[in-house]
Each structure stands twice: as structure tokens, then as C-alpha cells.
Amino acid sequence: MRKTIYSERRRRIHAFFRRTLKQSLVYQWLTKNHKILPAHADPLTGIYNQFGINTYLKELQPQTHSHYAIVLLNIDNFKEIQISYGLKAAEKALIKTASILTDNIRDTDLVGKYGEHEFILILSQIDLDNANGVAKRCLDLIQSTTIHYAQHAIQMSASCGVSASHENLLSDRVLQYADRALFLAKACGMNQLRDERAIFS
């Protein structure tokens, strides 16, 4: 009788953890099954919003054998686009940027909107140099894009900061390094890329 009770209790515990795991964004990410919940979606672009990204980042833990990188990307001169051409033109720039980023990452990567005109990429199983390559490709594609609105041709560009995970480094610190690298990139002009190494050089 006691063995039966223990077996049933163990079965329920295992079932609970399986359900919890399948609801985890990390599990959905690794299994290429990350459907964006309405509360986690940006209504304009359809990608993850800041709440959804922050929820995911909280689940990332320092792991020796699991490497990821964070890219923060900021549209250059976004305020000027908004002032000169209006809100609709600015929204077209946001939608186009989200589309470019989504089309140029893997199924196991995440893209989100992380501010008014800032985007975030979370790239799985990648080192800093390869993450720089992904970021550079996205910048080149954005720079080659022209937004057409109300008989105006608006040339786009963006800048970004890149950081990669290290053993025992929390995700908020990886994000902080990417943010500081982005600040350095923006200080150097438009269409610029800097990574975490620029912070300490």
C-alpha cells in the first residue's frame, strides 16, 4: 500500500514538472515551438514585446554548455523620421525593421521590440564573433532599405550593441553589456556596431 501511495505521489510530481517545463519559454525556444502569447506580443509588429522578452530573460541561467548572445538594435534618427514624416511613416519603419530581423534569424532565436525604436535579438548557441556577423548582416539589410510614404523616400539605418554570455554571468549583466555597447555605437554615428569588448578597451 505504501509503495502504491509513493508511486502515485511521484507520478503527480513528475507530471507537474512536465507541465511546468512545457509552459517555460526556454523549453518552447529550444523545441522551436515558441508561440507568442497575446500578453507577450507587440501589437504593431507582432514580435515579442518588452514584457515577453523580460519574462524569457529571467529564465536564462548561467550555463557552461549553453551559449547565447544579445543584440540591441536602435533605429538611427527615428525621432527625425517621426517629426518630419509623421507617425505612420515611423510605424512603417518599425514594421519593416521587425520584418528584416525576423527573416534573418534562426528558428531557435528570438526577436523582440525593447523600446520605442529599439529591438532585441537573443541568439542561441552562438559566440560573440558569430553574433557580430548576424548583427552586421541585419545592419546592412536595414541600411539598404528605403521606406516609401506619401511620396517620400526615407533611407533607413540602425546601430547596435552586442554581448555574449559567459560562465556564471547572469542574463541581466549580458543585457547591460549590450546596452553599453549600443551607447558607444550611437556615439560614433549611424550604422555602427560595437560589442562588449569596446566597453573594456
C-alpha positions, 0 to 999 in steps of 0.5 A: 500500500505504501509503495502504491501511495509513493508511486502515485505521489511521484507520478503527480510530481513528475507530471507537474514538472512536465507541465511546468517545463512545457509552459517555460519559454526556454523549453518552447525556444529550444523545441522551436515551438515558441508561440507568442502569447497575446500578453507577450506580443507587440501589437504593431509588429507582432514580435515579442514585446518588452514584457515577453522578452523580460519574462524569457530573460529571467529564465536564462541561467548561467550555463557552461554548455549553453551559449547565447548572445544579445543584440540591441538594435536602435533605429538611427534618427527615428525621432527625425523620421517621426517629426518630419514624416509623421507617425505612420511613416515611423510605424512603417519603419518599425514594421519593416525593421521587425520584418528584416530581423525576423527573416534573418534569424534562426528558428531557435532565436528570438526577436523582440521590440525593447523600446520605442525604436529599439529591438532585441535579438537573443541568439542561441548557441552562438559566440560573440564573433558569430553574433557580430556577423548576424548583427552586421548582416541585419545592419546592412539589410536595414541600411539598404532599405528605403521606406516609401510614404506619401511620396517620400523616400526615407533611407533607413539605418540602425546601430547596435550593441552586442554581448555574449554570455559567459560562465556564471554571468547572469542574463541581466549583466549580458543585457547591460553589456549590450546596452553599453555597447549600443551607447558607444555605437550611437556615439560614433554615428549611424550604422555602427556596431560595437560589442562588449569588448569596446566597453573594456578597451 
